[in-house]
C-alpha cells in the first residue's frame, strides 16, 4: 500500500515548488500587464491633452473670424504648406514648377460616337425566366 500511495500522491515539496513557480509567473505577467496599462494611460492622457489644445486653438480661430473647423487634416495642411513653400522658392529662383504647368501627356479624347450616358455596348441585368418553375 505504501508504494501505491506514493505513486498516486505527489511529493509535497514538488507541489509547493510548482505552486511557487506558478505564483512567480503570475506576478511577472501581472507586472507586464500593469506596465502596459500605465503606458497606455499615459498615451491616452497625451492624446486627450492634444485634442483639448486643438479644440482650444479652433475655438480661438473661430473667435478671431478665421473659420470654425478646418476641413483639412493637420498632416495634409503641413504637406500643402511645404509644397507652397517649395513652389515659392522655385518661382523666386526663376525655375518653373512642374505641377503648375500643363501636363506633358495630352488628355485622352473619347470617340465622338461614344456617349457613356446612352448605355450602348454594356451588359444589362436580365432576370431569369419565370415559366413553369415546378411545384404543383
N, C-alpha and C positions, 0 to 999 in steps of 0.2 A: 504494500500500500504506500510506503514511503516513496518509492520510485514513481508511481503514478501521480501522486500529488505534486511532486517536483516538476513533472512534465506539464501538467495542466496549469499550475500556478507559476507565474513568472517570478523571478527573483525580485524581492522588494527594492534592492539597490538599483537594479536596472530600471524598474518602473519610476523610481524617484528621479534618476538621472534623465530619463526620457521626458518626464514632465517638466523638469527644469530647462531642458533644451527647447521644448515647445514654448515654454513661457518666454525664454530669451528671444526666440524667433518672433513671437507675437509682439514683444516690446520693440524689436527692431522695425517690424512692419508698421507699428503704431507711430514710431518716431518718424519714419519716412512719410507717412500719411500726414502727420502734424506739420512737417516741414513744407510739403506740397500745399497744404491748406493755408499756411502762413504766406507763402509766396503768392498764391492765387488771391488771397485777401489784399495783399499789397498792390498787385496789378489792378484789381478791381477798384481800389481806392484811387490809384493814379488815373485810371480811366474816368472815374467819376469826377475827379478834380479837373481833368482836361475838358470833359463835357460841360462842367459848370463854367469854366473860363470861356469856352466857346459861346455858351449861352449869354454870358455877360457881355462879351465883345459884340455879339449880334444885336443885343438889346441897345448897346451904346451906338452902334451903327444906325439902328432904327431911329433912335432919338435924334441923331445927327442928320437924318434925312437921306441916308445913303442906301436905303433899302432894308427890308426886314431880314430876309434869309437869302443866302446865296444858293442858287440852283446848281452851282458848280462845286464839285468836291474839292477839298483843300489840295490834294495831290495834283488834280488837274489844273487848279489855279496856279500852283507853283510851276508846273510844266509850261503853262501858257505864258507866264511871266518870263521864264527863262527863254522861251522861243522869241518873245517880243524883244528882249534884251539882245539876243543874238542877231535878230533881224536889224535892229537899230545899229548895232556895231557894223554889220555888213553894209548897210546903206550909207553909213557915215564914211566908210573906207572906200566907197565907190564900187564895190563889188555887188552885183545884183543878187538877190535871193532867188534860189531855185524854186521855192514854193510860191513866191508871189507872181511869177511869170506864168504864161500858158504852158500847158503840158507838152512835152516833146512828142507824145503819141497822139495822133488825131482821134477825135471822138468817133466811135463806131456809128455808122448810119444803118438804119433798118431798111429792109427792102421797101420800095414805095408801095407795093401792093399789100404789104403786111400791116394789119391793124389788130393789135392784141385784144381789143375790146370786142371784135367780131366773133371770136371763138372758132375760127377756121383751123382745121388741122389738129384739133385736140381731141382726145378721147373723152367721152362723157360717161356718166353713170347711167347704166340701163338696169332697171330692176329685173329680177328673174321672172320668167313667165309663171302665171298663176293657174294654169289649166289643171284639170283633174289630178290633184296632188295625192290623193289617196284617202283612205278612210271612207266610211260608208254612209 
